[in-house]
Amino acid sequence: MIDSGFDPAVIPIITRVAELAGIKDSTLVVSQDGQTFTVREKFELDMIDVIKTAHWRADDDPSRFKKAKKTRKLAGQLEEALHQDGDLLRYLPFSDVRAVSNLVNALYKLERNKKRGRPKKWATTIRKRFVNGLFDAVHDAGGELGLNRRNGRGSLVDAIEKLRPYLPNEFRRGLGEETMVKLKQEWVKNRKK
């Protein structure tokens, strides 16, 4: 499993996703920086970026701020206990006592500056953004991932299942059939704008 990095074992899976999406490897494309790639190579690079972005978003989970608040309270209690016990304070190096105070201050600033307006259902949000990134990468490469509304199967579901081991833990639960149908409809609608 990759952790905000790159696992080369994902390349054959991306190749399989390209096959599921019907992406051909014959055409050459030129990137914005002037490099030339085949469509399949460009798709591979785009998918690596989509996977890395999913990891980056998962690492940016706003629930971590709750842990910072609890840690700040505990460090604050430690700082208070150190200052109340003069005997203990005499035997500790000043730098250690100052480090506890710095920790309390840093955690307080982190708490104050936390990102507001983050969705409460963070895991669902990053899963949805990943699927949209997947749709974009496939579309840009000239492919398509389908979804059967009746049985909830299709190349979209197969692609996500194959990529799941290389995605953050928030993808272990996956997305429901209704959600994927809705995401596909929204993506198509937004693409037409």
Wavefront OBJ file of the C-alpha trace (Angstrom):
o trace
v 0.000 0.000 0.000
v 1.260 3.491 -0.758
v 1.289 6.206 1.818
v 1.216 9.584 0.088
v 3.915 8.274 -2.203
v 4.202 5.993 -5.176
v 4.072 2.216 -5.270
v 5.291 0.839 -8.625
v 2.993 -2.180 -8.156
v 0.069 0.076 -9.090
v 1.286 0.417 -12.717
v -0.101 -2.952 -13.914
v -3.389 -2.095 -12.182
v -3.529 1.271 -13.978
v -2.844 -0.611 -17.232
v -5.795 -2.902 -16.462
v -7.996 0.145 -15.712
v -6.955 1.600 -19.089
v -8.059 -1.649 -20.750
v -11.387 -1.572 -18.870
v -11.921 2.002 -20.071
v -11.019 1.158 -23.683
v -8.042 3.500 -23.801
v -5.879 2.949 -26.878
v -2.110 3.396 -26.845
v -1.520 4.548 -30.405
v -1.888 8.331 -30.314
v 0.819 10.726 -29.180
v -0.016 13.696 -26.977
v 2.089 16.688 -26.006
v 1.987 17.851 -22.409
v 1.951 21.480 -21.316
v 5.703 21.438 -20.749
v 6.379 20.157 -24.290
v 7.016 16.476 -23.510
v 5.545 13.829 -25.794
v 3.687 10.804 -24.419
v 1.425 8.122 -25.743
v -2.157 8.400 -24.544
v -1.588 5.399 -22.279
v 1.555 6.927 -20.735
v -0.283 10.224 -20.111
v -3.176 8.293 -18.547
v -0.713 6.461 -16.303
v 0.783 9.766 -15.115
v -2.681 11.246 -14.555
v -3.791 8.207 -12.548
v -0.667 8.315 -10.383
v -1.516 11.959 -9.685
v -5.152 11.054 -8.859
v -3.986 8.350 -6.428
v -1.414 10.640 -4.781
v -4.055 13.356 -4.456
v -6.398 10.896 -2.725
v -3.644 10.137 -0.209
v -2.876 13.809 0.265
v -6.550 14.601 0.909
v -6.860 11.686 3.327
v -3.845 13.019 5.244
v -5.594 16.397 5.496
v -8.435 14.934 7.579
v -9.910 17.671 9.818
v -10.595 15.164 12.623
v -6.901 15.445 13.482
v -7.615 18.802 15.085
v -9.667 17.039 17.755
v -6.553 15.088 18.682
v -4.541 18.321 18.814
v -7.005 19.806 21.299
v -6.830 16.751 23.559
v -3.029 16.693 23.335
v -2.889 20.414 24.173
v -5.024 19.864 27.265
v -2.818 17.002 28.454
v 0.384 18.953 27.776
v -1.153 21.932 29.595
v -1.850 19.756 32.633
v 1.755 18.541 32.549
v 3.033 22.112 32.291
v 0.853 23.182 35.227
v 1.982 20.232 37.354
v 5.638 21.028 36.632
v 5.219 24.646 37.729
v 3.326 23.678 40.884
v 5.971 21.208 42.043
v 9.036 23.323 42.792
v 11.155 20.319 43.833
v 10.597 18.528 40.541
v 11.233 21.712 38.576
v 14.679 22.059 40.192
v 15.825 18.678 38.859
v 14.633 19.107 35.293
v 16.682 20.992 32.716
v 15.132 24.324 31.804
v 15.132 23.304 28.138
v 12.779 20.366 28.893
v 10.345 22.571 30.799
v 10.477 25.153 28.015
v 9.840 22.406 25.418
v 6.571 21.497 27.188
v 5.514 25.164 27.155
v 6.408 25.454 23.456
v 4.351 22.347 22.720
v 1.315 23.801 24.498
v 1.654 27.087 22.579
v 2.133 25.364 19.206
v -0.894 23.118 19.714
v -2.982 26.115 20.770
v -2.011 27.994 17.585
v -2.783 24.928 15.474
v -6.202 24.674 17.095
v -6.906 28.374 16.502
v -5.839 28.217 12.872
v -7.676 25.017 11.985
v -9.325 24.933 8.603
v -12.948 25.920 8.801
v -15.698 24.801 6.496
v -14.375 21.272 6.003
v -17.036 18.695 5.265
v -18.143 16.635 8.224
v -18.094 13.471 6.163
v -14.485 13.785 5.082
v -14.001 10.175 3.956
v -17.037 10.352 1.668
v -15.824 13.636 0.222
v -12.372 12.328 -0.698
v -13.879 9.176 -2.209
v -16.161 11.323 -4.380
v -13.283 13.566 -5.449
v -11.226 10.503 -6.352
v -14.019 9.156 -8.562
v -14.304 12.533 -10.312
v -10.530 12.537 -10.865
v -10.795 9.015 -12.268
v -13.568 10.115 -14.664
v -11.458 13.092 -15.791
v -8.325 11.005 -16.408
v -10.277 8.372 -18.358
v -12.141 10.987 -20.398
v -8.946 12.904 -21.222
v -7.441 9.654 -22.523
v -10.461 8.978 -24.735
v -11.919 6.164 -22.660
v -15.084 5.603 -20.677
v -15.997 3.724 -17.535
v -19.535 2.393 -17.472
v -21.953 1.579 -14.692
v -25.053 -0.606 -14.964
v -27.849 0.956 -12.918
v -29.765 -2.308 -12.615
v -27.094 -4.496 -11.072
v -24.601 -1.867 -9.852
v -21.718 -3.445 -11.786
v -19.613 -2.228 -14.654
v -16.146 -1.136 -15.615
v -16.276 1.773 -13.107
v -16.837 -0.584 -10.184
v -14.184 -2.993 -11.495
v -11.644 -0.167 -11.863
v -12.225 1.104 -8.317
v -12.027 -2.430 -6.919
v -8.686 -3.009 -8.634
v -7.269 0.319 -7.419
v -8.610 0.017 -3.852
v -5.486 -1.652 -2.328
v -3.430 1.363 -3.448
v -5.815 3.953 -2.048
v -6.017 5.396 1.492
v -7.868 3.557 4.252
v -10.942 5.738 3.661
v -11.565 3.639 0.539
v -11.908 0.351 2.412
v -15.656 0.919 2.714
v -16.087 1.988 -0.895
v -19.019 3.812 -2.444
v -22.542 2.526 -2.822
v -24.231 1.875 -6.158
v -26.561 4.868 -5.825
v -23.664 7.162 -5.003
v -21.666 6.037 -8.026
v -24.662 6.460 -10.351
v -25.203 9.956 -8.922
v -21.496 10.828 -9.257
v -21.457 9.698 -12.884
v -24.581 11.751 -13.670
v -23.151 14.851 -11.948
v -19.822 14.431 -13.723
v -21.508 14.127 -17.148
v -23.692 17.162 -16.361
v -20.680 19.261 -15.269
v -18.688 18.145 -18.307
v -21.380 19.524 -20.631
v -21.156 23.008 -19.062
l 1 2 3 4 5 6 7 8 9 10 11 12 13 14 15 16 17 18 19 20 21 22 23 24 25 26 27 28 29 30 31 32 33 34 35 36 37 38 39 40 41 42 43 44 45 46 47 48 49 50 51 52 53 54 55 56 57 58 59 60 61 62 63 64 65 66 67 68 69 70 71 72 73 74 75 76 77 78 79 80 81 82 83 84 85 86 87 88 89 90 91 92 93 94 95 96 97 98 99 100 101 102 103 104 105 106 107 108 109 110 111 112 113 114 115 116 117 118 119 120 121 122 123 124 125 126 127 128 129 130 131 132 133 134 135 136 137 138 139 140 141 142 143 144 145 146 147 148 149 150 151 152 153 154 155 156 157 158 159 160 161 162 163 164 165 166 167 168 169 170 171 172 173 174 175 176 177 178 179 180 181 182 183 184 185 186 187 188 189 190 191 192 193
